[in-house]
Amino acid sequence: MEFGPRLSCEAIELKLIHPFRLSTGVSTTRTAHWLRLENDQGWGEGTIPPYYNIKAEDMWSFWEEKSASKDPFPDSLEDIPGWVGQDGPAPARAALDLALYDRIGKQSKLPLYKLLQLSRPKPFATAFTIAIAEPDVMAQMAADHPEFPIIKLKLGSEDDISRVAAVRNARPDVRLFVDANAGWSPDEAVKLVDELIPLQIELIEQPVPLDDIEGLGFVQAHTKIPVVADESLRTLADLEALAEAGVRGINLKLMKLGGITPTLEVLRKGRELGFKIMLGCMTETSLGVSAMAHLTSRADWFDLDAPLLIANDPFEGICYNQARASLPDRPGIGVGKRDNPSPI
């Protein structure tokens, strides 16, 4: 899809290796949007799950408007926020923001982390996500992947405790993250967290609905296990409210925050406020996940496994060697196109 001479976009249907069930529903595919600056000067990705209620047409309208701009693409990092603006949907802004960073990195012959004056990302262990299924199925998936030292379990089912217990029994060695995707009430969350304590979970992600920041604080006040805000964190104002509520962790995602620029702003402010930081992703390709991986020197937890869950990732960039993920040292985001997309 051409938005004029300056921007083009290709919608890509991502096929998931396993059906992905969350508290919000089941998916077997997701749509990614690959944004390209003219002459392939820079690439970006705008991908968001359906439960965020963002229409593809609204993203296209934003890119069409930006493609009509007479202003030249920015040549300095400081000019990217002004060029992108604040008006479009977050994943649309993220795609453009990433593409502009990628362009400047390629022009400067610098990888993104150097462009941002960050430390070189070291190989890191990412969580491996297991979606909601029957307890024995989730346990088998955990047992089938002994190479992953961290597993993140999607919860919000009719019997979450049996699912976590089955996985813990199958993998007594593993570090367990749990993510309810806003599937519990505050009172229900407190009760379930008490029952989860013997199963040795490391963190609890988004236990209550996204607009209930007080509820997140209520859950945190009843447990020493870090509560991590995900869907509840989309702006700096949300961050301040989460800090006031006493929440201890935040999950940053490029697609919900609007790209590298706002993500770094939230990350830096989050550190000042004492939050522990998780870097996460949507069901994205290696393009978006590689961009986020450039920030790993600044975070505590990593949930950057989306390319491992996709059967037809069209890009190559971030590399997975069993449990360890690493980045090639290439200019910009460092991503190329696969000739024959296939499972990693």
N, C-alpha and C positions, 0 to 999 in steps of 0.2 A: 504494500500500500504506500503510494507516494503522497507526501503532504506538501509537495512543491519541490524545488530544486535542492533544498537544504536538509530535509529530514525524510526518512522513509522507515517503515515499520513492517515487520513480518510476524504474523501470529503463528505460533507453533503449538500444536497439540502435544502435550507431554503425556506419555503413557506410563502409569505407575506399575511397578513390578508386582505389588500386592494391592488389593483394595485398601483404601485408607479411610478407616472409620474414626471419627471424632465424636464429641458430644453433639456436634452440629449436623452430622450426617456422614454419608459414605461417598467417596470419590474413587473413580478408576482413571480419570484423566484430569489434567489441569491445562489451562491455556497460558502460555508465556508470550510476551511481546518483546521482540528484538528490535531495538531502535538503532538506526545508523545515521550518522552525520554524512553529509555529502562527500563523495569520494572515499568513503570508509575511513574518514579521519578519526572517528571515535565510535565505540559501541556502548550501548546501555541496555538494560533489561527492566521492564515494568510488568511484574507478575503479582497477582493478588488473589487469595481464595474467595470463593463466592460469598462467604459469610461476612465479608467486609462491605458488601453491598455497593461496590464501585463498578459502574458500567464501563465496558470497553469503549463505548461511543464517547463518553466524557473524556477518556484518555486521548482518543483520537482527535477530539476537538482541541484539546490543549496543544497537542503536537502540531496540528494544522496552524493554529494561531502563532506558535513559536517559529514555524517554518517560514511564515510570511514576514518575520521581523527583518528590517533593513540593517540592524546592528550586526557588526561582525561577531563571530564566535569569540568568546573571551580568551585572551592569551595568558592571563594570570589567574591564580586560584582565587584571589580576592574578588574578582569580577564575576565568578560563577554564580553566587547567590542572587545578584541583581539580574543576571541574564535569565535565570530559571524562574524567579519570582515565587510568590506564595499562593497563587490562585488556583492552580490545577490540582487534580487528585494526587495524593501522595505517591502512588506507584508511577504515575506519569512524570511527576517531577523527579522521582528517583532515576528513571531511565535517562532523562535528559542530563541530570546532574552527573551520572556515571559516565555518559558518553563524552561530556565536556572534560571531565578529569582524564579519561582515557586519551582524548585528543592531546591535551597538554603534556601528559606523560610520554606519549609517543614522539611529540615534537621535541621534547627535552631529552629523549632517550633515557628516561628514568622510570623505574617501576613506581607504582602508586605509593608504596610505603615511603620511599625516598622523597618523592614529591611532597608528601605530608610531613617529612622530617620525623618519621617514626622509626623505631628499631626494626631490623629485618625480622620478619616472622619466622619463628622457629617451628619445626614440625610439632604438631599438637594433636592431642587425642580429642576427637569429637564424640559427642553422644551419638548413639545409634537409636533411631526412633522406632518403636513398635506401636502400631495403631491398635485400637480396641478390637479384640476378637475374643473367642472363647478362651478361658484360662489355660487350657492345655495347648492351644495353638500359640498363644503368646509365650508360654514357657518353652515350647519347641523352637520358636524363632530365636529366643534368647540362647538356648542351648546350641543352636546351629551356628551361632556367631560368637564363639569363645574368644575371638581376637579383639572384640570390643570391650574395653574395661569400664565403659560407661554406657548405660542403657536408659533411654527416656521412654516412659510408658504414658501413652495417652489414656486418660481416664474420663469419667463422666458417664459410666455405664450403670446398669441395674445392680451390679455387685463388684465394686472396684477392689475391695479387700481381697477377694479370692483370686483376682487377676494378679495383683502385686505379690501375694503369697506364692502363687504358682511360679512366677518368674524368679522370686528370691530362692525358692527351693531348687530350681533348675540351675541358678547361677549364684551360689552363696558368696562368690568372690566379687561380684560386680558392684560398681557404684550406681545407685538408682536415683534418677530424677523422675518425678511424676508431674504430669500436666493435665489438669482437668478442663482446660479450654473453656473456662467460665461455666462449668457444668454443675457446680454445687451452690447451695445457699450458704451464708456465713455459719449458721448453726450446724448445718450438715457437715461443712468443712472441718469445723473444730472437732466434731465427733469422729470423723474419718481419720483425721490427723492423729488423734490419740490411738486409734487402732493401727495406724501405720507405723508408729514409733518402733515397735519390736521388729519390724521388717527393714529397719535401717535405711530409710530414704534420706537423701542428701539435701533435697530442696523440693518445694511445692510451687508449681507454676500456675498462675492465674486460677485460683480455686473458685472465685466468685465472678458474677457478671461484670463486664468491663466498666460500667458506669458506677459501680459500688466500691469506690476507693475506701470509704469508711469500713466496708466489709472486709477488704484486704487487711486493713489495719487491725480489725477485730480478730481475724484469724492469726495474724502475727503476734498479737498480744497474748495469745493462748499457747504459743509454741516457741521453742528455741530454734526450730528448723527454719531456715530462711524461706520466706514467702517472696516469690519473684513475680513482679507485674509484667505482663506482656500486652494483651489487648487494651489494658487500662492506660498504657503509656503511648501517647502519640505526639505530645507537645511538651515544651519546657514547663508550661503551666501544670500539666499532669504530673511532671516530675516533682515540682514543689509540693503539690498536694499529697503525693505518695510519701514524700519525706515527712511531712507533717503528720501523716497517719501512722508512721512508724514502720512502714514496709522496708525490708532489708535488701531486696534484690530487684534488678530490672533486666528485662530481655530487650536488647536493641535489634531492630530489623530495618534494613535499608528501605524496604518497600512500604512500611507503615509510617516511617519517619520522613521519607522524601529524599533519600540519597545520602551521600557521604557527608556533605556539609552539615545538615542538621543532626546526623548521627554523631558526628564528632562533638558537636556543641552539647548534645545531651550527655554523651560519655564524659566529657570534661566536667560538666556541672554535677553529674552523678557522683563522680569521684570526690568532688568537693563536699558533697552532702553525705558521704560515707556509704553509698550503696556498693554492693558487690555487683559485678557486671557480667551478664551473659551476652554473647554474640550469637544471634539466631538467624533464621531465614524462613521464608515461605517455601512452598514446593517450587523451587527455582532451578534454573539451569546452572551450569558451572560458571556462566558469565556473572550473574549476581552474587553467587557464593564466593567466587574468587575475589571479587571486589571487597566483600566483607572480610575475607581472610587477611587482607593487608593490615587490618586493625588489631590482629590478635595479640600483639605485644601489650595491649592496654586493657585486657579483660581477664576474668577469672574462670569463666565457664564457656564452653564452646558447643554449640548445637548446629553444626554446619555440614549435615549429612545429606541434604536434599539430592545431590547428584547420585547418591547410592540407592535412592528410592525410585529412580526414573529409568525406564528401559531404553529411551531414545534421546538421551542428552545430546544436543547438536554441537556442543562446544567442548573444547579441552583446555584446561587451565589448572585448577586445583587438582592435586594428585593424591590418591589414597593408597597407602601401603598397609593393608590390613587396618589396624586401629589408628595409624598415624596419617595425618593430612599435612601436605606441604605445598608451597607455591613455587612455580618456575620463576627465575629472576629475569623477567622480560619487561620491556617498556610498557607503561600504562597499566591497565588491569592485568595484562599478560595472558589474554585468552585468544584462541584461534578456533577455526571451524573444523569439525570432524568431517572427513570424507564420507564415512559410513557410520552414522550414529548407532551406538550399541551400548549394552550395559557396561558399566565400569568394572 
